[in-house]
Amino acid sequence: MMHRRHLLQGSGAFGLLALAGCANIGSGPPSKARVLVVGGGYGGATAAKYVRLFSDQKIDVTLVEPNDAFVSCPVSNLVLGGSKTIADITTPYTALAKNHGVRVIKDTVASIDPVKKVAVLASGPTIAYDKLILSPGIDLMWDSIAGSRAANSEGRVLQAWKAGPETVALRRQLEAMPDGGVYAITIPEAPYRCPPGPYERACQVASYFKAAKPRSKVLILDANQDVTSKGPLFKKVWAEQYKGIVEYRGQHKATAVDAKTGTIKFEIQDDVKADVLNVLPTMRAGQIAVQTGLANANARWCNVNYLNFESTAAKHIHVLGDSIQIAPGMPKSGHMANSHAKVVAEAIVAEFAGWEVNPAPMLTNTCYSFTDARNVIHVASVHEYVAAEKTFKTVAGSGGVSAGPTEQEGAYAWNWARTIWADTLI
Ligand SMILES: Cc1cc2nc3c(=O)[nH]c(=O)nc-3n(C[C@H](O)[C@H](O)[C@H](O)COP(=O)(O)OP(=O)(O)OC[C@H]3O[C@@H](n4cnc5c(N)ncnc54)[C@H](O)[C@@H]3O)c2cc1C
């Protein structure tokens, strides 16, 4: 943290220093450094704000994001449980412009040319950059499950793994399902976005069923051997609080869906029929990262230099959030994306200013899971950069998991959500 203090203290002199890194120095009035941020989610919005803050508002920051407002995936499962609405988890982008001078463009980046250092917007214009920060989240690989792409585009089989209209539509499907029906969620092999998320979702749907349609069932069909996060805690909740409602089946790798008959097929196990099918296909880095050739880890995730999150495939493009190839023990989480963003912002500002890039960045993570409308469990960790191995590692003895769900942690979880939304967007 010493370095950040040093960086902020030095920010008054930043104007001159920042210009030293700019391409146009010497040709007339020096232009400002230009940072283009692609994606206004947990990673991108935080990075946009913090480049402005750390540079004393000297660096020009443009953020391109197609959505009108930020809809949080964290706590979106509560919309399915019925205790929150989509409005409760939505924050406008206006404060990023008003409070921090970020230029927010509502559009999609259609392509990036890493050699010319320009991005082309779907609506046509191009934007030149000195540094590009890419945080496009995940791409859902529908072709990993036969029939799922068409079933999803017809609105019959939903993912709701990008919070928004599908979250609302899935809640409607649950409301329309008769008592005695079955909701099934399929989970892909790890790594995927938010390890505990599917299990939290199972709790939320079960909590709704318990209150409103108690003869109904929640089937968790997991491609992994066993529950991938907070396993003993979730299993205890299912056995005690949702006995007879939740059933967990590991080693169920979905291969095909038939929306008309409500059937899911698996690599090995027997077919399953359900009334509401919530299919989560295999995941990879956001489409724009893949098409730009940055997904150089198993053709799925983007390898980065963990000191500054610069892509190992293209200079001046920094990838963060869910799209990256994770370091050991690093979850694909909103908290982690927010933490990556600050390391990236600091490194970029330091590079433009000609300062030493922090040689020992740290990251933190906490993931809360609501087991019903009020009770929560968490998992937390701290990660340090290990220079000798050029990767992040979990700090021994840091973090941990809850003993069991409590309302006190429920209060912490809401405060976490409000605080991270403010830190990211306000
Ligand atoms: C149900 C659920 C529960 C979760 N719970 C938690 C939790 O409790 N705690 C936690 O820390 N994390 C949680 N997560 C995980 C968290 O949501 C993700 O890890 C986080 O959103 C990753 O941030 P990101 O910036 O990589 O992606 P995102 O937040 O998804 O942001 C990506 C953004 O990029 C935009 N974009 C994509 N392509 C383009 C393009 N070509 N041009 C312009 N914009 C583009 C998208 O519109 C999107 O807004 C949860 C996830 C889910 C689904």
The ligand as an SDF file (V2000), in Angstrom:
LIG
                    3D

 53 58  0  0  0  0  0  0  0  0999 V2000
  -25.6170  -15.2490   -9.9880 C   0  0  0  0  0  0  0  0  0  0  0  0
  -24.2800  -14.6440   -9.7440 C   0  0  0  0  0  0  0  0  0  0  0  0
  -23.8970  -14.3080   -8.4600 C   0  0  0  0  0  0  0  0  0  0  0  0
  -22.6540  -13.7360   -8.2220 C   0  0  0  0  0  0  0  0  0  0  0  0
  -22.3110  -13.3950   -6.9480 N   0  0  0  0  0  0  0  0  0  0  0  0
  -21.1220  -12.8120   -6.6860 C   0  0  0  0  0  0  0  0  0  0  0  0
  -20.7970  -12.3770   -5.3740 C   0  0  0  0  0  0  0  0  0  0  0  0
  -21.5660  -12.5340   -4.4270 O   0  0  0  0  0  0  0  0  0  0  0  0
  -19.6120  -11.7570   -5.1850 N   0  0  0  0  0  0  0  0  0  0  0  0
  -18.7320  -11.5460   -6.1960 C   0  0  0  0  0  0  0  0  0  0  0  0
  -17.6710  -10.9610   -5.9580 O   0  0  0  0  0  0  0  0  0  0  0  0
  -19.0070  -11.9560   -7.4760 N   0  0  0  0  0  0  0  0  0  0  0  0
  -20.1830  -12.5870   -7.7320 C   0  0  0  0  0  0  0  0  0  0  0  0
  -20.4900  -12.9630   -9.0270 N   0  0  0  0  0  0  0  0  0  0  0  0
  -19.4590  -12.8860  -10.0980 C   0  0  0  0  0  0  0  0  0  0  0  0
  -19.3690  -11.5050  -10.7450 C   0  0  0  0  0  0  0  0  0  0  0  0
  -20.6060  -11.1160  -11.2650 O   0  0  0  0  0  0  0  0  0  0  0  0
  -18.3430  -11.5170  -11.8740 C   0  0  0  0  0  0  0  0  0  0  0  0
  -17.1800  -12.1540  -11.4520 O   0  0  0  0  0  0  0  0  0  0  0  0
  -18.0180  -10.0870  -12.3040 C   0  0  0  0  0  0  0  0  0  0  0  0
  -19.1750   -9.5160  -12.8780 O   0  0  0  0  0  0  0  0  0  0  0  0
  -16.8320  -10.0270  -13.2510 C   0  0  0  0  0  0  0  0  0  0  0  0
  -16.5930   -8.7140  -13.6640 O   0  0  0  0  0  0  0  0  0  0  0  0
  -16.1450   -8.4140  -15.1750 P   0  0  0  0  0  0  0  0  0  0  0  0
  -15.8480   -6.9730  -15.2440 O   0  0  0  0  0  0  0  0  0  0  0  0
  -15.1350   -9.4130  -15.5960 O   0  0  0  0  0  0  0  0  0  0  0  0
  -17.4690   -8.7720  -16.0160 O   0  0  0  0  0  0  0  0  0  0  0  0
  -18.9120   -8.0680  -15.9870 P   0  0  0  0  0  0  0  0  0  0  0  0
  -19.2050   -7.5140  -14.6540 O   0  0  0  0  0  0  0  0  0  0  0  0
  -19.8500   -9.0550  -16.5700 O   0  0  0  0  0  0  0  0  0  0  0  0
  -18.7650   -6.8670  -16.9850 O   0  0  0  0  0  0  0  0  0  0  0  0
  -18.5480   -7.0690  -18.3570 C   0  0  0  0  0  0  0  0  0  0  0  0
  -19.1620   -5.9080  -19.1060 C   0  0  0  0  0  0  0  0  0  0  0  0
  -18.5920   -5.8290  -20.3960 O   0  0  0  0  0  0  0  0  0  0  0  0
  -19.5870   -5.4520  -21.3080 C   0  0  0  0  0  0  0  0  0  0  0  0
  -19.1170   -5.8820  -22.6260 N   0  0  0  0  0  0  0  0  0  0  0  0
  -18.8900   -7.1390  -23.0780 C   0  0  0  0  0  0  0  0  0  0  0  0
  -18.4500   -7.1180  -24.3400 N   0  0  0  0  0  0  0  0  0  0  0  0
  -18.3690   -5.8170  -24.7080 C   0  0  0  0  0  0  0  0  0  0  0  0
  -17.9680   -5.1610  -25.8960 C   0  0  0  0  0  0  0  0  0  0  0  0
  -17.5770   -5.8330  -26.9810 N   0  0  0  0  0  0  0  0  0  0  0  0
  -18.0220   -3.8050  -25.9340 N   0  0  0  0  0  0  0  0  0  0  0  0
  -18.4240   -3.0940  -24.8440 C   0  0  0  0  0  0  0  0  0  0  0  0
  -18.8080   -3.6790  -23.6830 N   0  0  0  0  0  0  0  0  0  0  0  0
  -18.7710   -5.0170  -23.6250 C   0  0  0  0  0  0  0  0  0  0  0  0
  -20.8340   -6.1670  -20.8100 C   0  0  0  0  0  0  0  0  0  0  0  0
  -22.0230   -5.5490  -21.2890 O   0  0  0  0  0  0  0  0  0  0  0  0
  -20.6690   -6.0550  -19.3010 C   0  0  0  0  0  0  0  0  0  0  0  0
  -21.3280   -4.9390  -18.7620 O   0  0  0  0  0  0  0  0  0  0  0  0
  -21.7580  -13.5240   -9.2990 C   0  0  0  0  0  0  0  0  0  0  0  0
  -22.1390  -13.8710  -10.6020 C   0  0  0  0  0  0  0  0  0  0  0  0
  -23.3950  -14.4190  -10.8270 C   0  0  0  0  0  0  0  0  0  0  0  0
  -23.8070  -14.7490  -12.2250 C   0  0  0  0  0  0  0  0  0  0  0  0
  1  2  1  0
  2  3  1  0
  2 52  2  0
  3  4  2  0
  4  5  1  0
  4 50  1  0
  5  6  2  0
  6  7  1  0
  6 13  1  0
  7  8  2  0
  7  9  1  0
  9 10  1  0
 10 11  2  0
 10 12  1  0
 12 13  2  0
 13 14  1  0
 14 15  1  0
 14 50  1  0
 15 16  1  0
 16 17  1  0
 16 18  1  0
 18 19  1  0
 18 20  1  0
 20 21  1  0
 20 22  1  0
 22 23  1  0
 23 24  1  0
 24 25  2  0
 24 26  1  0
 24 27  1  0
 27 28  1  0
 28 29  2  0
 28 30  1  0
 28 31  1  0
 31 32  1  0
 32 33  1  0
 33 34  1  0
 33 48  1  0
 34 35  1  0
 35 36  1  0
 35 46  1  0
 36 37  1  0
 36 45  1  0
 37 38  2  0
 38 39  1  0
 39 40  1  0
 39 45  2  0
 40 41  1  0
 40 42  2  0
 42 43  1  0
 43 44  2  0
 44 45  1  0
 46 47  1  0
 46 48  1  0
 48 49  1  0
 50 51  2  0
 51 52  1  0
 52 53  1  0
M  END
$$$$
